[in-house]
Amino acid sequence: MAATSDDRLEAFCAFFNKLDKSCTNELFKFYTPDVTFIDPLHRIEGSEALERYFSTLYENVTACQFRFHERQVSGDQAFAIWTMSLTHPRLDGGREIQVDGCSHLTFAADGRVMRHRDYFDAGALLYERLPLLGGVIRLVKKQIDG
């Protein structure tokens, strides 16, 4: 895969960096109506369901910013490696959380995303940040790591 970028991917990354509860109704500009969105916690079919998901997700988020690192595009396939900085009042006492991840995108002929799959450690984002469960998960990870 050639290490290149293009306008579709750059526009997508720029949109995600400004995405918050005030602009989730702009998703139709970047996703096809029949989009499939998958991450370690969800599978969502269709742009209307995706808009509802993001609206709910961002409802209580204090801050969310993506720092995009490497980006690659080959034909209709693209990958973007990122670090997400998230602040949510119910996670980790409202402190900023940083999680590394990667997005695999498939573009439709019109340049919008028809398939979006995110890869990241759901434990680092969510489970380890919950008051009771977090301690148990961290203990298990310590045991595994030796």
Phi and psi restraints in degrees (value plus and minus 20) as a CYANA .aco file:
   2 ALA   PHI     -91.6   -51.6
   2 ALA   PSI     119.3   159.3
   3 ALA   PHI    -102.6   -62.6
   3 ALA   PSI      66.1   106.1
   4 THR   PHI    -153.2  -113.2
   4 THR   PSI     149.4   189.4
   5 SER   PHI    -154.6  -114.6
   5 SER   PSI     148.7   188.7
   6 ASP   PHI    -171.7  -131.7
   6 ASP   PSI     156.5   196.5
   7 ASP   PHI     -81.0   -41.0
   7 ASP   PSI     -56.8   -16.8
   8 ARG   PHI     -80.8   -40.8
   8 ARG   PSI     -68.5   -28.5
   9 LEU   PHI     -89.6   -49.6
   9 LEU   PSI     -60.7   -20.7
  10 GLU   PHI     -82.9   -42.9
  10 GLU   PSI     -61.9   -21.9
  11 ALA   PHI     -84.7   -44.7
  11 ALA   PSI     -60.9   -20.9
  12 PHE   PHI     -81.6   -41.6
  12 PHE   PSI     -68.6   -28.6
  13 CYS   PHI     -82.2   -42.2
  13 CYS   PSI     -62.5   -22.5
  14 ALA   PHI     -82.2   -42.2
  14 ALA   PSI     -61.1   -21.1
  15 PHE   PHI     -83.0   -43.0
  15 PHE   PSI     -64.2   -24.2
  16 PHE   PHI     -84.2   -44.2
  16 PHE   PSI     -49.0    -9.0
  17 ASN   PHI     -94.2   -54.2
  17 ASN   PSI     -37.6     2.4
  18 LYS   PHI    -129.3   -89.3
  18 LYS   PSI     -19.9    20.1
  19 LEU   PHI     -84.4   -44.4
  19 LEU   PSI     106.9   146.9
  20 ASP   PHI    -173.6  -133.6
  20 ASP   PSI    -193.1  -153.1
  21 LYS   PHI     -84.2   -44.2
  21 LYS   PSI     -37.4     2.6
  22 SER   PHI    -104.2   -64.2
  22 SER   PSI     -33.4     6.6
  23 CYS   PHI    -147.8  -107.8
  23 CYS   PSI      -2.2    37.8
  24 THR   PHI     -86.3   -46.3
  24 THR   PSI     -40.1    -0.1
  25 ASN   PHI     -97.1   -57.1
  25 ASN   PSI     -18.0    22.0
  26 GLU   PHI    -117.9   -77.9
  26 GLU   PSI     -16.3    23.7
  27 LEU   PHI     -78.4   -38.4
  27 LEU   PSI     -50.8   -10.8
  28 PHE   PHI     -79.8   -39.8
  28 PHE   PSI     -42.4    -2.4
  29 LYS   PHI     -91.9   -51.9
  29 LYS   PSI     -43.1    -3.1
  30 PHE   PHI    -135.0   -95.0
  30 PHE   PSI     -35.4     4.6
  31 TYR   PHI    -144.4  -104.4
  31 TYR   PSI     124.0   164.0
  32 THR   PHI     -93.5   -53.5
  32 THR   PSI     138.7   178.7
  33 PRO   PHI     -78.9   -38.9
  33 PRO   PSI     -49.2    -9.2
  34 ASP   PHI    -121.7   -81.7
  34 ASP   PSI       5.9    45.9
  35 VAL   PHI     -76.7   -36.7
  35 VAL   PSI     126.9   166.9
  36 THR   PHI    -134.4   -94.4
  36 THR   PSI     104.6   144.6
  37 PHE   PHI    -138.4   -98.4
  37 PHE   PSI     107.8   147.8
  38 ILE   PHI    -153.0  -113.0
  38 ILE   PSI     113.1   153.1
  39 ASP   PHI    -157.7  -117.7
  39 ASP   PSI     157.8   197.8
  40 PRO   PHI     -80.1   -40.1
  40 PRO   PSI     -35.1     4.9
  41 LEU   PHI    -131.7   -91.7
  41 LEU   PSI     -37.6     2.4
  42 HIS   PHI    -165.2  -125.2
  42 HIS   PSI     137.0   177.0
  43 ARG   PHI    -153.7  -113.7
  43 ARG   PSI     102.0   142.0
  44 ILE   PHI    -146.5  -106.5
  44 ILE   PSI     113.6   153.6
  45 GLU   PHI    -134.2   -94.2
  45 GLU   PSI     104.0   144.0
  46 GLY   PHI      75.9   115.9
  46 GLY   PSI     125.7   165.7
  47 SER   PHI     -88.7   -48.7
  47 SER   PSI     -52.9   -12.9
  48 GLU   PHI     -86.0   -46.0
  48 GLU   PSI     -62.6   -22.6
  49 ALA   PHI     -85.7   -45.7
  49 ALA   PSI     -57.2   -17.2
  50 LEU   PHI     -86.6   -46.6
  50 LEU   PSI     -59.7   -19.7
  51 GLU   PHI     -83.0   -43.0
  51 GLU   PSI     -62.7   -22.7
  52 ARG   PHI     -82.2   -42.2
  52 ARG   PSI     -62.4   -22.4
  53 TYR   PHI     -80.4   -40.4
  53 TYR   PSI     -70.9   -30.9
  54 PHE   PHI     -86.1   -46.1
  54 PHE   PSI     -57.1   -17.1
  55 SER   PHI     -80.3   -40.3
  55 SER   PSI     -65.3   -25.3
  56 THR   PHI     -86.9   -46.9
  56 THR   PSI     -63.8   -23.8
  57 LEU   PHI     -79.9   -39.9
  57 LEU   PSI     -65.4   -25.4
  58 TYR   PHI    -105.9   -65.9
  58 TYR   PSI     -24.8    15.2
  59 GLU   PHI     -75.2   -35.2
  59 GLU   PSI     -63.0   -23.0
  60 ASN   PHI    -130.0   -90.0
  60 ASN   PSI     -13.8    26.2
  61 VAL   PHI     -91.9   -51.9
  61 VAL   PSI     109.9   149.9
  62 THR   PHI     -99.0   -59.0
  62 THR   PSI     -63.7   -23.7
  63 ALA   PHI    -176.2  -136.2
  63 ALA   PSI     124.4   164.4
  64 CYS   PHI    -169.0  -129.0
  64 CYS   PSI     103.3   143.3
  65 GLN   PHI    -157.8  -117.8
  65 GLN   PSI     118.2   158.2
  66 PHE   PHI    -127.6   -87.6
  66 PHE   PSI     113.4   153.4
  67 ARG   PHI    -128.7   -88.7
  67 ARG   PSI      89.7   129.7
  68 PHE   PHI    -106.5   -66.5
  68 PHE   PSI     114.7   154.7
  69 HIS   PHI    -125.6   -85.6
  69 HIS   PSI    -129.2   -89.2
  70 GLU   PHI     -92.6   -52.6
  70 GLU   PSI     126.3   166.3
  71 ARG   PHI    -158.5  -118.5
  71 ARG   PSI     118.1   158.1
  72 GLN   PHI    -157.8  -117.8
  72 GLN   PSI     121.0   161.0
  73 VAL   PHI    -153.4  -113.4
  73 VAL   PSI     115.8   155.8
  74 SER   PHI    -163.6  -123.6
  74 SER   PSI      88.5   128.5
  75 GLY   PHI      43.5    83.5
  75 GLY   PSI    -144.8  -104.8
  76 ASP   PHI    -114.1   -74.1
  76 ASP   PSI     -15.0    25.0
  77 GLN   PHI    -124.4   -84.4
  77 GLN   PSI     120.7   160.7
  78 ALA   PHI    -163.4  -123.4
  78 ALA   PSI     129.8   169.8
  79 PHE   PHI    -150.0  -110.0
  79 PHE   PSI     119.4   159.4
  80 ALA   PHI    -154.5  -114.5
  80 ALA   PSI     103.8   143.8
  81 ILE   PHI    -114.8   -74.8
  81 ILE   PSI     113.5   153.5
  82 TRP   PHI    -163.2  -123.2
  82 TRP   PSI     144.8   184.8
  83 THR   PHI    -142.5  -102.5
  83 THR   PSI     104.3   144.3
  84 MET   PHI    -119.1   -79.1
  84 MET   PSI     110.9   150.9
  85 SER   PHI    -128.3   -88.3
  85 SER   PSI     100.0   140.0
  86 LEU   PHI    -148.3  -108.3
  86 LEU   PSI     115.7   155.7
  87 THR   PHI    -144.6  -104.6
  87 THR   PSI     101.5   141.5
  88 HIS   PHI    -157.9  -117.9
  88 HIS   PSI     113.2   153.2
  89 PRO   PHI     -80.5   -40.5
  89 PRO   PSI     -43.8    -3.8
  90 ARG   PHI    -115.8   -75.8
  90 ARG   PSI     -22.4    17.6
  91 LEU   PHI    -135.1   -95.1
  91 LEU   PSI     107.2   147.2
  92 ASP   PHI      34.7    74.7
  92 ASP   PSI      19.1    59.1
  93 GLY   PHI      45.3    85.3
  93 GLY   PSI       2.0    42.0
  94 GLY   PHI      62.0   102.0
  94 GLY   PSI     -14.1    25.9
  95 ARG   PHI     -99.9   -59.9
  95 ARG   PSI     136.4   176.4
  96 GLU   PHI     -86.6   -46.6
  96 GLU   PSI     115.9   155.9
  97 ILE   PHI    -133.9   -93.9
  97 ILE   PSI     118.2   158.2
  98 GLN   PHI    -138.4   -98.4
  98 GLN   PSI     109.9   149.9
  99 VAL   PHI    -153.7  -113.7
  99 VAL   PSI     111.8   151.8
 100 ASP   PHI    -108.0   -68.0
 100 ASP   PSI     126.7   166.7
 101 GLY   PHI    -181.5  -141.5
 101 GLY   PSI    -196.6  -156.6
 102 CYS   PHI    -165.7  -125.7
 102 CYS   PSI     119.7   159.7
 103 SER   PHI    -131.9   -91.9
 103 SER   PSI     113.2   153.2
 104 HIS   PHI    -128.9   -88.9
 104 HIS   PSI     100.3   140.3
 105 LEU   PHI    -136.9   -96.9
 105 LEU   PSI     123.5   163.5
 106 THR   PHI    -140.0  -100.0
 106 THR   PSI     102.6   142.6
 107 PHE   PHI    -112.1   -72.1
 107 PHE   PSI     121.1   161.1
 108 ALA   PHI    -101.8   -61.8
 108 ALA   PSI     152.5   192.5
 109 ALA   PHI     -79.3   -39.3
 109 ALA   PSI     -49.2    -9.2
 110 ASP   PHI    -103.8   -63.8
 110 ASP   PSI     -16.8    23.2
 111 GLY   PHI      71.0   111.0
 111 GLY   PSI     -25.4    14.6
 112 ARG   PHI    -107.7   -67.7
 112 ARG   PSI     141.6   181.6
 113 VAL   PHI    -102.6   -62.6
 113 VAL   PSI     108.3   148.3
 114 MET   PHI    -127.1   -87.1
 114 MET   PSI     -35.0     5.0
 115 ARG   PHI    -166.2  -126.2
 115 ARG   PSI     109.6   149.6
 116 HIS   PHI    -154.1  -114.1
 116 HIS   PSI      97.6   137.6
 117 ARG   PHI    -144.4  -104.4
 117 ARG   PSI     104.4   144.4
 118 ASP   PHI    -123.2   -83.2
 118 ASP   PSI     119.1   159.1
 119 TYR   PHI    -138.9   -98.9
 119 TYR   PSI     102.5   142.5
 120 PHE   PHI    -181.9  -141.9
 120 PHE   PSI     146.2   186.2
 121 ASP   PHI    -101.5   -61.5
 121 ASP   PSI      83.3   123.3
 122 ALA   PHI     -83.6   -43.6
 122 ALA   PSI     -50.3   -10.3
 123 GLY   PHI     -84.8   -44.8
 123 GLY   PSI     -64.3   -24.3
 124 ALA   PHI     -85.2   -45.2
 124 ALA   PSI     -52.9   -12.9
 125 LEU   PHI     -99.9   -59.9
 125 LEU   PSI     -65.8   -25.8
 126 LEU   PHI    -140.9  -100.9
 126 LEU   PSI     -84.0   -44.0
 127 TYR   PHI     -80.0   -40.0
 127 TYR   PSI     -60.3   -20.3
 128 GLU   PHI     -91.8   -51.8
 128 GLU   PSI     -32.8     7.2
 129 ARG   PHI    -116.1   -76.1
 129 ARG   PSI     -28.5    11.5
 130 LEU   PHI    -101.2   -61.2
 130 LEU   PSI     121.7   161.7
 131 PRO   PHI     -71.6   -31.6
 131 PRO   PSI     -75.0   -35.0
 132 LEU   PHI    -107.7   -67.7
 132 LEU   PSI     -68.2   -28.2
 133 LEU   PHI     -85.4   -45.4
 133 LEU   PSI     -53.7   -13.7
 134 GLY   PHI     -78.1   -38.1
 134 GLY   PSI     -65.2   -25.2
 135 GLY   PHI     -82.5   -42.5
 135 GLY   PSI     -60.9   -20.9
 136 VAL   PHI     -84.0   -44.0
 136 VAL   PSI     -64.9   -24.9
 137 ILE   PHI     -85.0   -45.0
 137 ILE   PSI     -62.3   -22.3
 138 ARG   PHI     -82.4   -42.4
 138 ARG   PSI     -58.5   -18.5
 139 LEU   PHI     -84.4   -44.4
 139 LEU   PSI     -64.9   -24.9
 140 VAL   PHI     -81.4   -41.4
 140 VAL   PSI     -63.6   -23.6
 141 LYS   PHI     -81.9   -41.9
 141 LYS   PSI     -58.8   -18.8
 142 LYS   PHI     -82.8   -42.8
 142 LYS   PSI     -61.4   -21.4
 143 GLN   PHI     -83.6   -43.6
 143 GLN   PSI     -60.6   -20.6
 144 ILE   PHI     -88.6   -48.6
 144 ILE   PSI     -61.8   -21.8
 145 ASP   PHI     -91.9   -51.9
 145 ASP   PSI     -36.9     3.1
